[in-house]
Amino acid sequence: MRRLSPFLLLGSLLIGTQCRKQETPPAAPAPPHAAHATPKFAEAFSGDRAHQDVARLDAFGPRPPGSAGYGKALSYLESELANVGWKTHREPFQAKTPDGIVTFVNLTARHRSAATEPVSLPFLIGGHLDSKRMPFPFTGANDSGSSTGLMLEIARALSIDPASASQVELVFFDGEEAFGGSITPTDGLYGSKEFARQLRSRASLPRIGVVVDIVGDPHYPLFCNPDAPASFRTTALRLGKELGFPKGLTTAPGQIIDDHVPLQYVGLPCLHLIGDFTAMDYWHKEGDTLDKVQPQMLDKVGKLVLRFLATPGLLDDRQ
């Protein structure tokens, strides 16, 4: 991910993702729970369990596309998700990169009580599984271990309420990280661009998307995207205050290029949650280790995502 001006943002969107007219979707279906009540599945989220998952992922070693570590991470997610009633599907694809044609693998998951593809479910939660390819052993405990562990624990929490779980699709993106120094219009976001292309072939889009990245370090602010619908930002900021993030939750000072961008471009409104990575002196360095990820931070972010999805009327004032 990287920050970008709004004008360059538009240019990046035009690469690799075909245009879909952004129309206001029909009214969102009833959310998984009633307004202003904390749903049981949100309370069931455990930051400690999520942290244990991050530790397991970190132990697999670096996870760039096609690596042994990435394969182990896929197998671990498949096993853990199956244990709590989620069906997974590997979605391999190829894309041109600065290193030539590379095979990537996205992983999608739906609860066994959910409708099957090509029907879109109302809610989509996404984050990237790959770690950046580096000349040193880079495991990316916070980037991207934290978001992956968070999503796995979200699946566990939702599984206590199959009716709610049936409305949510999870997608673990491959290839978010660029092969070069930073994301460009032709390098990076490979998995989310591919998934966005697939969404266009469905009869309908999900109604609400949430994308998480670098969410484990309580020593830095958590950002939400300035281009999210106003109701998304208002709800996220309110929940952030209620949950009491150590360094707060604020709207990012500018556009950040991450996996939500291709999804938004095909018409899926998204909330993007990301730590202030530009202030992290260990970002994309050897210091991105497990000690940077704290259970209490994962707990707050996980509960925020689940309570966010349980909020009715999120699309009522879409802007």
N, C-alpha and C positions, 0 to 999 in steps of 0.2 A: 504494500500500500504506500501511497505517497500523497502529499498535498499538491494541489494543482489549481490554477486559476480557472474560473468558470468558462473562459473561452477555450482553453486547452482541454478542459473536461469534455466539452462538446465534441472536439476533434477526436478524442480518444474513443468516444462512444461509437463513432462512425466506423471504427475498424473492428471487423470480426463479428459484429452483431447487426443484423438487418433491422431496419426501422419497423416498428409497429405503432400504429396510431394510438396515442394515449387517450383513452376515453374514460370518463368516470364510470366505474363498475357499478353493477347493481348493488343495492344495500347489502352490507356485509351480513353473513348469517349470524345467528345468536352466538356470542362468544362462549368459551367453555364454562363460564361461571357468571354469577350475578354481579351487578355493579357494586364496587366499594367493599365487597366482602373478600377477605383473603381466602382463595380456594385451597382446599386441602392439598391439592397436588403441589401448590407453591410452597406450603409449609413442609411438604415431604422432601423438598430439595435439600440435599446435604452437601455443603462445601467440603466437608472432610472426604466424602466419597469421591467427589469430583477431583479433589487433589490427589487421591490415590490413583485415579485414572491417569492424571497428568504424569505422575511418577512412573507408571507402567509405560506410557508412551515414550517418556524421556529415556527409559532404560533400553528401548529398542534401537537407540542411536539415531543418527541423521535420517530424515524422511523425505529427501528430494524425490521427484517422480521417478518411478522405475527401480528404486533402491530396495535392498532387503529390508531396511527399516520401515519403508512405506508398506511393503507387503505384510510385515508382521502387524503393523498398526491396523491395516484393513481386516486381517483375520481376528484381531482382538475386538475390534468394534462389532464385527459380525457375531461373534460368540456372545459378547455381553448384551447386545441388543436382542438376540434371540432368547436369551434367558429371561427377558422381561416382556416377551410377546411382540417384538418388532420383527418384521420381515425386511431383509436388506436385498439390494440389487446392485451389483457392480456394473458400471457403465463406462467401458473403455472407449477411447477415441484417440485419434491422432491429430497433431497440429504441428505446423511449421514454427520452429523456434530458431534463435541464433545458433543453436547447436545442431540444426537439421530437424528432420521429422522425429518427433518424440511421441511415444504412447503414454497417455495419461489414463487414470481411472478415478472417476467420481463414484461415490457411494451414496445411494439414496436409501431411505428407510421409512416404512409406514407401519403403523400398528396393525396387528392381524385383524382388528375389527374395522379397518378403514377400507374405503373403496380402492380398487386397483387402477393403475394407469390404463388409458390416457386421461382419466378424470383427475382434475386438479383438486386438491383439498383446500379448505379455506385459508389455512395458515402454513407458512413456510419458514423454517429456521435453518440458516446456513452458516457455514464457516469453513475455513480451509484446513486440510489435514497435512499438507506438505510443509516441509521446512526448506529454507533457502539453501541451495547448493553453494557450499563454501569450500575454500582450500584447506580448511581446518574442520575438525569434528563439531558441527553445529547442530544441536538437537532442538533448538527453539522451544524451550520449556514454556515461555510466555507466548511466543510467536512461532508456532500455532498450537502448542500443547494445551494452553489454558482454555481456548475456545472449544477444542475437541473434547476435553474432559468435561467441560460445562455442558455441551450438547448431549453427551452420553448420559449424564446425570439428569438432564431435563427429560430424556426418554424414560428413565427409571421413575422419576416423579410422576410423569403423566400416566404411566402404566397402572397406577392405582385407580384411575378413572378412565376406563376404556372408551366411554362415550366422548370424553374430551380428547383422548389420545387419537381417536379416529379422525379428528379434524386437522391433524398436524402432519406435515411431511418434513423430514430432516434430509439435508443434503450436505455431505462432507466433500468439499471441492478439492480437486487436485490442481496443481499448477497455478496457484495464486501468485507465488513468488516469481519474479522475473529471473531469467537466466543471466541477464546483464546486471548492472548496478542497481537499477530501479525500474519500476513499471513504466512502460512506454505504450503508445498506441498499438505496437506490434509485439510486445513482449510482456507477459504476465496476464493474470486473470483468465488463463486458458480454460479452467474448469467451469467457472461461472459463465463465461461466454458460450461455451458449449451447452450448458444447462439452459441458458436463456434461449438459445436456438431451439432446443427441444420444447421449451414452454410454448413457443409460437405455434407448434403443431398440435397442441391440445385444444379441445373445444373451448376451454376457458382458462383464465389465469387464476392462481391463488388470489385471495383478496388482500392479504397482509403478509409482508415479509419482514423478518428480523435477521440481520447478519451480525455476527460477533467476531471479534478479533483482538488479541492482545489485552485480555481482560483480567489478568491475575495479580497485578501489582498494585497494592493499596497506596503506594507512595506517590502516585501520579493521578491527575484528574481522569475521569472517564468522559468521553465526548459522545454526543449524538450528532447526527448529520444535519446541517442547516437546510438541506433541500428535502427533508422529510415533510410529509403533510403536517400542518400546524398542530393538529390534534395529537399526532404521534409525539412531537416534541413536548407539547404541554403535559401529556400523560407521563412520558419518561422523566421529565424534570420533576414532576410532582412525586413520582415514585422514588426518585433518587433522594429527595429530601426526606421522605418518610423512612427510607431504609438507612440513611445516614452514611453515605460514602465518605471515607476519611478525607479525601481531597476534593470531594464534590463531583457532581455530574453537571456538565454544562454543554451548550451548543458549541461545536467546533468552530474555531475562528475562520475557517475557510473550507473549501471542498477537499475531501480526502478520497483518493482513488482506491477502491477496494472492491470486494466481490459483490457488493450491493449495486454497483454502477450498471453492469450489464442487465441486471434484473429490473432496475428502474427504467432502463431504456426501452424494454419491451412492454412496459406498462404496469409493472408490479410495484406498488408503493412500499417503501422499505424504511424501517428504523435500523440505523447502523450504529452499533456501540463499539467503541475502540478506546483503549488507553492512549494517553498522550505520548506516543512512541517517539516523537522528535525530541522530547526531553529526556528520554531514557538513554543514558550513555552506553548501555549494553545492547541496544537494538542492533540486530544483525551482527553481533560480535560474540566472542567466546563467553562473555559474561551472562548471556541469556540462559541461565541455569535454574534448576528447580527451586532454589531458595528465593527467586524473584516472584514466585507464584504462592500466594497465601490463601488458605482455605476460607478465611472470613471474607475475602474479596470475592472469591468464586461464589460463596453463599449469597452475597448481596446481589451480584449480577444475575445469577440464576433465578432468584426470587423476583427480581425486577422483570426479567423476560416473561416469566410465567404470569405474573400479575398484569403485565402489559397486555398479554394476549387475552386475559380474562376481562378486559375493560370494554364495555359496550360503546357503540357510537364512534369508533375510531375513524371511520370514513365519513362521518356526518358533515365535517367542514373541510374536506380535502382541498388543499391548495396546490 
